[in-house]
Amino acid sequence: MHRPDPHSFYESSQPKTRRLRLKLGVDFDRKRIEGEATLEFGDSVQGDLDLDTKGLEILSVKVPGAGPIPWSLGEEQPILGRRLRLTLPADTQEVAISYLTSPEAMALQWLEPAQTEGRQAPFLFSQCQQIHARTLVPCQDTPMVRISYQAEVTVPEGLTAVMSAGPAGDAPAPGGRHVFRFAMPQPIPSYLLALAVGRLASRDLSPRSRVWAEPETVASAAWEFAGVEDMIAKAEGLFGAYPWDRYDMLVLPPSFPYGGMENPRMTFLTPTLLAGDRSLVDVVAHELAHSWTGNLVTNASMEHFWLNEGFTVWAERRILRILHGSDEEALGWAMGQKALEDSLERFKDEPHLTVLRLHLEGIDPDDAFSSIPYEKGARLVAALEREVGEERFHRFIRDYMDAFRFTSITTEQFCTFVEEQLPGALKAVGADAYLHHPGLPETAPVFRSAQLDRLTALAERWPEGVRPTGEQIAAWKPAELLVYLQKLPRQLTPADCAWLDGNLALMGRGNYEILVEWLTLAAAADYEPAFPRIREVLSKVGRMKYLRPLYGALGGHARTRALAREIFAAASPGYHGLSRRVVQGVLESYPA
């Protein structure tokens, strides 16, 4: 037996699931889903089949038309959960498993009406990445196994279900409920299974794109993302025809732990992108690029996560250049550099987590999650592009997408393909240093622009008393203001903070990137006027990207540490489990 993915009980010698049929009944009162998962194999199979489960209550296992079959659950393992072993009789083509999810399922967040924008109805959303699909459905929870699927989701009347699949009709169901049907014909890895249920409305943005949100939010979301069709067209210019038929988006309540999740046909987005000035919609460029780099060509396991994220960050910034010019692209790389440096500092005592080709046996991939596969990976891709030239690299990207379309690959497979198509390029850019050595190689590409240089020089002169003029401030775009704040010294005085807020009007910003960068500076400075806004943001928003630095900055002073603990005690019940775990880790790192 061989387990090629350290985060799955999947055995490569066993049958692969080819198709999944789901029947899901959503119970908000018990915070559980009653499910039936039918796994289709495509051929007649027999013998043992190991599936991943975590927190699932298995009710029955049967071969349709033939009756119950033997099954057993293994011992609980902290990261992997419990192996569900089925013994399939000869000539099995499909097997049906009835089960219940746990109220504590990591893939599912159940929200009370008060935690939604409309405050009228409960809300449910899933988040299966990294390895949490096993808390939603018994499956081979590894990217190495790709499945098409269809689903029937029964929800309380008045609520709407959406999934990472195409809609296939809906109808009333007995008991004051409603059933929604879905079909995903293309094969996807299990982490891209996605479900949301709530009071939802939608607006069409183009013939192939629609945005969903709560009724109170949908109009502002539609305005914010009105340019998505142009983004799709620009991405198609890089990668070829969009491969998933539709590109719809769902704006979730604020507790969603990520900026976005690239579920095919239904990207999930944080409402913190709704800045009111379209200044943060470029996050959509990242999630859209995943339609090719990640969803179409996927990492074989989370040990190869950079193949998804490094390529996608590179693609996102290429799209930015096409849409907004090279200055905007350079600012994007500068913001990414700050995130990369923060992550390298966070893992300074765990350098094995700063390589791209990870080895994660015994390590929870959520604990290894950082900006490193995104930003270090993107710099390796950019280095290859610079080495061979844009035109040749563009052809290579198209060939790469075609060669591995709808498959999941390893770093080693990628390197073999690059060597075949671009001989000598990996050695020329020192790829081994990116893939297998900690930190960022000294030869990594540097991204410059005149405006980036001006912003950097101005911020670096802050200790000398040099301040931006009113004329400079008035001319800055949001990205320029953010880069300026990021380049400032990390330890300011309360007087410095008062000047910044007074002259840059930071406290009331709707752009959360700017707001959180400012509040992080203010928290580190023990700047009391910012405390109410810090409390407001940390009480409302569950996005890990913002929670980690804000809670981290609050650790520098006795009274800010007390404030952090007080806020977390009140806010944590509303955080997603992933976010809660991140903040607990930050609080535990505080001085005694």
C-alpha positions, 0 to 999 in steps of 0.5 A: 500500500502506498499513501502518496499524499501525507494528508489523506488515507488515499491509497494509490493502489485502490480504486479512484472515485470518478463521480460523486452524487450528493444529497444534502439536507441542511438543518440549521437548528442542529447545525448539521447536514444529513447527507448521502454520498454515492461514489461512482468508480466508472469501472467494476471494482472490488477490495478495500477502499479507504476514505477520509472522514473527520467528525462524520457520523456514519449511518450506513454503507451499501451498494445500491441494489445489493445491500449493506457492505462491511465498513469500519472507522479507524482511530482518530488522528489529530490531523487526518481524522478517521479512516473509513475503510469499506470492503467492496464486493466483486463488480462494485460500480458505486457505493452509497454512504449515509452520514451526519456532519458534526456541528463542529465541522471545520468545513462549515460555519453556521451563522446566526441571523445577527451575524449576517448583514440582513439579520433576518435569517441564518447563513451557512458556508463551507471552506474545504481548503486545505483538507476539510472536505472530509468534514463535509463528505466522506471522500478521497480528500486529496487533490490527486483524486478529481471528481465530477459531481451532482448534488441535491441540497434541501434547505428551509423555505425562503433560503437559497443554496449555491454551490461550486457547480452549475444550477440544475433546477429547484423545486419545493420540497415537503415540510416547508423546505426547498430543494436546489439541484446542481451539476459539475461536469468537469472533474475537480479536487475535493477541496473545491467542493463548496456550498453556501445557504442563506438569504441571497439575491443576485445580479448579472454582470455579463452573459457568463458572470453573476454576483450573489450576496445578501439582498442588503449587499448585492447592489454594492457588490454588483457595482464593485465588481462590474468590470469582471468581464473585462478581467475574464477577457484579459485572463483568456488572452494569457491562458486561453478560453475560460474552461468552466462555462460561468464565472459567478461570485458570492460575497459572504458575511464578514466571518469568511476567513479568506479574501477569496476562495476560487471554487469553480463557477462560484468564487467565494469573496470577503465583504471587506473587498467592498471598499466603495471605490473599486480599489480592492477588486483586483483580488478578483483577478487572483481568484479568476486566475485560479480558474487556470492555475489551480482549478485546471492544473492543480497541486497534487498535494498541499506539499506542492501548494506553490504550484497553485498559488505562485503561478496565480500571484504571477498571473494576477500581476500580469492581469494588473499590468494589462488592466492598469499599467506597469506602475500598478504591477510594481506596487502589487509586487511591493505589497507582496514583498511586505507579506513575504517578509512578514511570513519569513519572519514568522517562520524564522524558527521553522525554516523548513516551512519557507521552502516551496517544495514542502515536506509536511508529514505530521504537519497540519497544512493549515499551520504551514499556510503563509504568503511564502508559496504565493510570493516566493513562488511567484518570484520563481515564475517571474524569474523564468519569464525574465530568463526566456522572454515574455513571448516564449514564456507565454507560449510555454504557459499555454503548453503547460495548461494544455499538457496538464489540463484537469490533472493534479501534478507534483513539483517534480512533474512540473520541473521535468516539463520545464526542462523539456520545454525550456531546457536549462531555464531552471538552472539558469534562475537557480530554481533549486534555491527557491524549491529546496532552500529556506528564505528568498534567493538573493537572485530573486527578481526585483520589481521597480518603478519610479513611483514605487521608488519615490514612495519608498524614499519618502517613507524612509525619511520619516525618522528625519521628520520628512512628511508627505505634502498635502499635494502628494497625499491628494494625488495618491491612489489607494495602492500608493497610500498603502505602500507608503504606510507599509514602508513606514517604520514599524514602531511609531510614536502616538504623536506620529500616529496622530499626524498620520490620522489627521493628515491622511484621514485613516480611521474612517477608511472603507478600504480594509487593506489601508485601514488594517495597515493603519490600525496595525501601526496604531496598535504597535504604538499604543495609540489609544484613539485607535482602540475603538476602531480596532475593537470594531474591526476585530469584532466584525471581520474574521479574515485571517489576513487582517486578524494575524497582524492586528492581534500581533501588533496588540502584543507589544504593550501591557494594555494592548495585550489586555485589550486583545484578550478582551476583544478575542473573548467576545469576538471569537464565537463569531470567528471561523474555526480556522481564524480562531486557531490563528488568533489563539496562536498569536495570543499564546505568543504574547509575553507572560 
